Amino acid sequence: MRSVRHSFLSNLLKTLQYMNHYSFQNTCSKLGFYTILGLSSTCVTLGASIGIHLENAIAAENIYLTYSSLKISLKVSSLENFAKDGTISKDLEFYLNRVTPEQREEFRKVLLQRADINPVQLSRFFYTQIGAEILTRVGNIVNLENNVAGGVNGNRGIRSALVKAAFTPEGLTLLNFFKQFPTDIQFQGETLLELSEVVGKVIKATELFTKEIKQISLQEAASNPPIDFAKLPDLRQAGTSMVQPKQTWVLKDVSRDRQFYVDVYRPQKWRSGKTPVAIFSHGLASRPEDYTKTAEHLASYGYVVVIPQHIGSDTQQTQALLKGYSREIFEPNEFINRPKDISYAIDELERRNQIEFQGNLNLESVGVVGYSLGGYTALAVAGAEIDFENLDKDCQKQFGELNPSLLLQCQALTLPRTDYTFRDRRVGAVFAGNSVDSSIFGQKGLSKIQIPVLIAGGNYDPVAPFVFEQLRVFPWLTTPNKYLVLGEGQAHVDFSLLDAGLQSTIESVGNFTLPSPDLIANYASSLLVGFLGTYIDTDNRETYRPYLQSEYTAYLSQGEEFKLSLISGASSSKLTQSIDTFNRDYNTGL
């Protein structure tokens, strides 16, 4: 397991905890909720921070907290003295008189905890459209102090303070952020309390539905005849087929003037009957090579696996941003190009099938697997349609940053408003992991899917939170063959795939404990073989059907701290009732 430390922005919330006697600590630490301020794991993976300078600005001397007509203050110098030697000045005593000595010592550490971040690269991120939106949302709470009519949106001040702090020898700490802020700082107390209430409901929903799905999964298992999986082939292990060395093809779709490569994995020998095909869609800021192990695992079970590069939303696009060659994390046209990349890859397989594959490929029922933004891609080729009206409504929601993936989905609003249909009739089943899709498709768009779907998520995912994405989406699917999988402790990225620099950045900005990459890989590989085997391996469907049951995830989870739970479409109405009850009791709109 990997323990990920507190984030800088979580520390900012902890400061507010002491200022208004409201405890954010458990809320933030439970899910790594640096996402409260809209800093998604995408920002983290990019090594993102904030940075421009305000010319001739003075440093902040006071921090104000407003609530209605009340306005209370704290000197920045008081925080500095407290962090230095524990001195508690009179104004600081007002805030600390209700906390324990242990909490005071923790607060000192919070003020001085350093985040080693490249200010230039992070500055570039916040000049992107998503970065600017994050700044504006945070700036609604962290204001430039204004005595006339409340605070002014603090987006430019936040940007300036963070980059200036990162450039100084002491680095980016919470205390240094306050010291470098160009004016006195004003926190909007009413908004903070409203935000904290919403966050509490999200935490409550996550805890409640983690238990609920586990319980429903156990009920499904109890209603089925028992299966001794110890006597069946272990899908966590490689299959019987040897795998050929990876091939890479360069494809050019002339109709879109788009050139990209695909990685191709295949078994060394063809089995009797048709060979199943799986197409992978990688996530944002990712690449085909990141899925080598999973692709080889599938190929060992007789699959041909093809993984296309999505050139406007891959690692190369990320590097272009970090090096200053691009001003965006991804190109909004990727909402169109990604599903078309999948279809073009299938077209290429059709062109090569007779000569290169001896006609063995089953291209009438292809499996598509997508992660994160690739989950959007998979669901799009499955038949989901963009619902601009729903997306526009969701993008106006206050505290939309609690679902950072919404910031990503909202970029589709820049597309021309027309009917986009990406359904590829050759796609027979889709597996969407940690998918980003609830608002861009909505209930109306997702109801168009009529092929088998498995949606998987993690209850510790700070980018596509389970309660906002996978939990909401599952009841909206109308296909009878649908499955929802919840992995406890599963986050949005596999840190083992990142280089040392990016991993170090991530470890400086989170606060959650994660399962090991090996456990996540075991879970994912087993589910993939079971799901795709049931629905696109036409010659062996009955062999794999037992693995696509709640009993199997219970078997996989034996002895593990982080459990895996699966529920089928048969339990969809029960889950819907639980969601409706929660929304009524807590006045939410999950």
Long-range contacts (C-beta under 8 A, 24 or more apart in sequence): 1-513, 1-514, 1-515, 1-516, 1-561, 2-495, 2-507, 2-513, 2-514, 2-516, 3-513, 4-32, 4-506, 4-507, 4-509, 4-510, 4-511, 4-512, 4-513, 4-514, 5-113, 5-507, 5-508, 5-509, 5-510, 5-511, 6-110, 6-113, 6-510, 6-511, 7-32, 7-34, 7-39, 7-115, 7-508, 7-509, 7-510, 7-511, 8-34, 8-113, 8-115, 8-172, 8-173, 8-174, 8-177, 8-508, 8-509, 9-34, 9-36, 9-37, 9-39, 9-509, 10-34, 10-36, 10-511, 11-110, 11-111, 11-113, 11-174, 12-37, 12-142, 12-174, 12-177, 13-37, 14-107, 14-110, 15-107, 15-110, 15-111, 15-174, 16-65, 16-187, 16-192, 18-95, 18-96, 18-99, 18-107, 19-63, 19-65, 19-72, 19-74, 19-95, 19-187, 20-65, 20-67, 20-189, 20-192, 20-193, 21-95, 21-98, 22-192, 22-193, 22-196, 24-196, 24-199, 26-203, 27-196, 27-199, 27-200, 27-203, 28-511, 29-511, 29-512, 30-203, 30-206, 30-512, 31-202, 31-203, 31-206, 31-460, 31-462, 31-465, 31-512, 32-460, 32-462, 32-491, 32-510, 32-511, 32-512, 33-199, 33-462, 34-462, 34-509, 34-510, 34-511, 35-401, 35-402, 35-404, 35-462, 35-463, 35-465, 36-195, 36-199, 36-401, 36-402, 37-134, 37-137, 37-138, 37-141, 37-401, 38-133, 38-134, 38-137, 38-138, 38-401, 38-404, 38-407, 39-134, 39-404, 39-509, 40-404, 40-405, 40-407, 40-408, 40-462, 40-463, 41-404, 41-462, 41-463, 41-491, 41-492, 41-493, 41-506, 42-130, 42-284, 42-285, 42-329, 42-404, 42-408, 42-463, 43-125, 43-131, 43-134, 44-505, 44-506, 44-509, 44-510, 45-285, 45-318, 45-493, 45-498, 45-502, 45-506, 46-121, 46-125, 46-285, 46-318, 46-321, 46-322, 46-329, 47-117, 47-118, 47-121, 47-122, 47-125, 47-322, 47-501, 47-502, 47-505, 48-121, 48-122, 48-125, 48-126, 48-131, 49-115, 49-117, 49-118, 49-119, 49-121, 49-122, 49-123, 49-125, 49-126, 49-162, 49-163, 49-166, 49-172, 50-122, 50-123, 50-126, 50-131, 50-135, 50-158, 50-159, 50-161, 50-162, 50-163, 51-119, 51-120, 51-122, 51-123, 51-126, 51-159, 51-160, 51-162, 51-163, 51-164, 51-166, 52-123, 52-156, 52-159, 52-160, 52-163, 53-160, 53-163, 53-164, 54-156, 54-157, 54-160, 54-182, 57-160, 57-182, 57-183, 58-182, 58-183, 59-179, 59-180, 59-181, 59-182, 60-161, 60-178, 60-179, 60-180, 60-181, 60-182, 60-183, 60-184, 60-185, 61-184, 62-145, 62-184, 62-185, 63-178, 63-184, 63-185, 63-186, 63-187, 64-145, 64-184, 64-185, 64-186, 64-187, 65-186, 65-187, 65-189, 66-150, 66-151, 66-186, 66-187, 66-188, 66-189, 66-190, 67-189, 67-190, 67-193, 68-189, 68-190, 70-189, 76-178, 76-179, 79-111, 79-175, 79-178, 80-175, 80-179, 82-107, 82-108, 82-111, 83-108, 83-111, 83-112, 83-175, 110-174, 111-173, 111-174, 111-175, 112-173, 112-174, 112-175, 113-173, 113-174, 114-170, 114-171, 114-172, 114-173, 114-508, 115-171, 115-172, 115-173, 115-508, 115-509, 116-171, 116-172, 116-504, 116-505, 116-508, 117-166, 117-172, 117-505, 117-508, 118-166, 119-162, 119-163, 119-166, 119-167, 119-172, 121-322, 122-162, 122-163, 122-166, 123-159, 123-163, 124-321, 124-322, 124-324, 124-327, 125-321, 125-329, 126-159, 127-327, 128-321, 128-327, 128-328, 128-329, 129-328, 129-411, 130-328, 130-329, 130-407, 130-408, 130-411, 133-407, 133-410, 134-401, 134-407, 135-159, 137-400, 137-401, 138-401, 140-188, 140-191, 141-187, 141-188, 141-191, 141-192, 141-195, 142-185, 142-186, 142-187, 143-185, 143-186, 143-187, 143-188, 144-182, 144-183, 144-184, 144-185, 144-186, 145-183, 145-184, 145-185, 145-186, 146-186, 150-186, 150-188, 151-186, 151-188, 154-185, 154-186, 157-181, 157-182, 157-183, 157-185, 194-399, 195-399, 198-399, 198-402, 199-402, 201-586, 201-588, 202-402, 202-465, 202-467, 202-468, 204-586, 205-467, 205-471, 205-582, 205-586, 205-588, 205-590, 206-459, 206-465, 206-466, 206-467, 208-582, 209-466, 209-467, 209-471, 209-578, 209-579, 209-582, 210-459, 210-486, 210-488, 212-575, 212-578, 213-484, 213-486, 213-565, 213-567, 213-575, 214-486, 214-563, 214-565, 216-565, 216-567, 216-571, 216-574, 216-575, 217-550, 217-553, 217-554, 217-565, 217-566, 217-567, 218-550, 218-554, 219-571, 220-549, 220-550, 220-566, 220-567, 220-568, 220-570, 220-571, 221-549, 221-550, 221-551, 221-554, 224-549, 224-550, 224-551, 226-551, 227-546, 227-549, 227-551, 227-552, 229-546, 229-547, 229-551, 229-552, 229-555, 232-546, 232-547, 235-525, 235-526, 235-529, 235-530, 235-547, 236-522, 236-525, 236-526, 236-556, 238-296, 238-297, 238-300, 239-297, 239-300, 239-301, 239-302, 239-529, 240-300, 241-267, 241-268, 241-269, 241-271, 241-299, 241-300, 241-301, 241-302, 242-267, 242-268, 242-269, 242-300, 243-267, 243-268, 243-296, 243-299, 243-300, 244-268, 244-299, 246-292, 246-295, 249-348, 251-308, 251-344, 251-345, 251-348, 253-340, 253-341, 253-344, 256-337, 256-340, 258-311, 258-337, 258-341, 259-311, 260-308, 260-309, 260-310, 260-311, 260-341, 261-288, 261-308, 261-309, 262-288, 262-306, 262-307, 262-308, 262-309, 262-345, 262-348, 263-288, 263-289, 263-292, 263-295, 263-306, 263-307, 264-304, 264-305, 264-306, 264-307, 265-295, 265-296, 265-298, 265-299, 265-303, 265-304, 265-305, 265-306, 266-299, 266-304, 266-305, 266-357, 267-299, 267-300, 267-302, 267-303, 267-304, 270-358, 270-360, 271-302, 271-539, 272-539, 273-538, 273-539, 274-360, 274-361, 274-362, 274-538, 274-539, 275-302, 275-303, 275-304, 275-357, 275-360, 275-361, 275-362, 276-302, 276-303, 276-304, 276-362, 276-365, 276-367, 276-532, 276-533, 276-536, 276-537, 276-538, 277-303, 277-304, 277-305, 277-306, 277-346, 277-349, 277-361, 277-362, 277-363, 277-366, 277-367, 277-536, 278-303, 278-304, 278-305, 278-306, 278-366, 278-367, 278-368, 278-369, 278-528, 278-532, 278-536, 279-305, 279-306, 279-307, 279-308, 279-342, 279-345, 279-346, 279-366, 279-367, 279-368, 279-369, 280-305, 280-306, 280-307, 280-308, 280-368, 280-369, 280-370, 280-374, 281-308, 281-310, 281-338, 281-341, 281-342, 281-368, 281-369, 281-370, 281-371, 281-373, 281-374, 281-375, 281-377, 281-378, 282-307, 282-309, 282-310, 282-314, 282-371, 282-374, 283-370, 283-371, 283-372, 283-373, 283-374, 283-434, 283-493, 284-313, 284-329, 284-330, 284-372, 284-373, 284-408, 285-313, 285-314, 285-315, 285-317, 285-318, 285-329, 285-330, 286-314, 286-315, 286-371, 286-372, 286-374, 287-314, 287-315, 287-316, 290-497, 293-521, 294-521, 294-524, 294-525, 294-528, 297-525, 297-528, 297-529, 298-525, 298-528, 298-529, 298-532, 301-529, 301-533, 302-537, 303-532, 304-349, 304-357, 304-361, 306-345, 306-349, 308-341, 308-342, 308-344, 308-345, 309-341, 310-334, 310-337, 310-338, 310-341, 310-374, 310-377, 311-337, 312-337, 313-338, 313-373, 330-373, 330-408, 330-411, 332-411, 332-412, 332-414, 332-415, 333-415, 334-373, 335-376, 335-386, 335-411, 335-412, 335-415, 335-420, 335-440, 336-415, 336-420, 336-422, 338-373, 338-374, 338-376, 338-377, 338-380, 339-377, 339-380, 339-381, 339-422, 339-424, 340-422, 341-377, 342-368, 342-377, 342-378, 342-381, 342-424, 342-427, 343-381, 343-422, 343-424, 346-424, 346-426, 346-427, 362-536, 362-538, 363-426, 364-426, 364-428, 365-426, 365-427, 365-428, 365-429, 365-535, 365-536, 365-538, 366-424, 366-426, 366-427, 366-428, 366-536, 367-427, 367-428, 367-429, 367-430, 367-431, 367-532, 367-535, 367-536, 368-427, 368-429, 368-430, 368-431, 369-430, 369-431, 369-433, 369-528, 369-532, 370-430, 370-431, 370-432, 370-433, 370-435, 371-432, 371-433, 371-434, 371-435, 372-433, 372-434, 372-435, 372-436, 372-463, 372-464, 372-492, 373-408, 373-436, 374-432, 374-435, 375-432, 375-433, 375-434, 375-435, 375-436, 375-437, 375-455, 375-464, 376-409, 376-435, 376-436, 376-437, 376-440, 376-441, 378-430, 378-431, 378-432, 378-435, 379-430, 379-432, 379-435, 379-437, 379-441, 379-446, 379-449, 379-453, 380-422, 381-422, 381-423, 381-424, 381-427, 381-430, 382-423, 382-427, 382-430, 382-449, 382-451, 382-453, 383-423, 383-448, 383-449, 383-450, 383-451, 384-437, 384-441, 384-445, 384-446, 384-448, 384-449, 385-419, 385-420, 385-421, 385-441, 385-444, 385-445, 385-448, 386-412, 386-415, 386-420, 386-440, 386-441, 386-445, 387-440, 387-441, 387-442, 387-444, 387-445, 388-412, 388-413, 388-417, 390-439, 390-441, 390-442, 390-443, 390-444, 390-445, 391-439, 391-440, 391-442, 394-438, 394-439, 394-442, 395-439, 402-465, 402-468, 403-438, 403-464, 403-465, 403-468, 403-469, 404-462, 404-463, 404-464, 405-436, 405-438, 405-463, 405-464, 405-465, 405-468, 405-469, 406-439, 406-468, 408-436, 409-436, 409-437, 409-438, 409-439, 409-440, 410-439, 412-440, 423-448, 427-451, 428-452, 428-535, 428-536, 429-453, 429-454, 429-481, 429-531, 429-532, 429-535, 429-536, 430-454, 431-456, 431-527, 431-528, 431-531, 431-532, 432-456, 433-457, 433-524, 434-458, 434-461, 434-463, 434-464, 434-469, 434-470, 434-490, 434-492, 435-464, 435-469, 435-470, 435-473, 436-463, 436-464, 436-469, 437-469, 437-473, 438-468, 438-469, 438-472, 438-473, 441-473, 442-476, 443-476, 446-473, 446-476, 446-477, 447-476, 447-477, 447-478, 449-477, 449-478, 449-479, 450-478, 450-479, 451-479, 451-481, 452-479, 452-481, 452-482, 452-531, 452-534, 452-535, 453-477, 453-479, 453-481, 453-482, 453-483, 454-482, 454-483, 454-484, 454-485, 454-527, 454-531, 455-482, 455-483, 455-484, 455-485, 456-484, 456-485, 456-486, 456-487, 456-524, 456-527, 457-485, 457-486, 457-487, 457-490, 458-486, 458-487, 458-488, 458-489, 458-490, 458-491, 458-492, 459-486, 459-487, 459-488, 459-489, 459-490, 460-488, 460-489, 460-490, 460-491, 460-512, 460-514, 461-490, 461-491, 461-492, 462-491, 462-492, 462-510, 462-512, 463-492, 464-492, 467-590, 468-590, 471-575, 471-579, 471-590, 472-579, 472-590, 474-572, 474-575, 475-572, 475-575, 475-576, 475-579, 477-569, 477-572, 479-569, 480-569, 481-535, 481-569, 482-568, 482-569, 482-572, 483-531, 483-548, 483-566, 483-567, 483-568, 483-569, 484-566, 484-567, 484-575, 485-527, 485-553, 485-564, 485-565, 485-566, 486-564, 486-565, 486-566, 487-515, 487-520, 487-523, 487-562, 487-563, 487-564, 488-515, 488-562, 488-563, 488-564, 488-565, 489-513, 489-514, 489-515, 489-561, 489-562, 490-514, 490-515, 490-520, 490-562, 494-520, 494-521, 515-560, 515-561, 515-562, 519-560, 519-562, 522-556, 523-556, 523-564, 526-552, 526-556, 527-553, 527-566
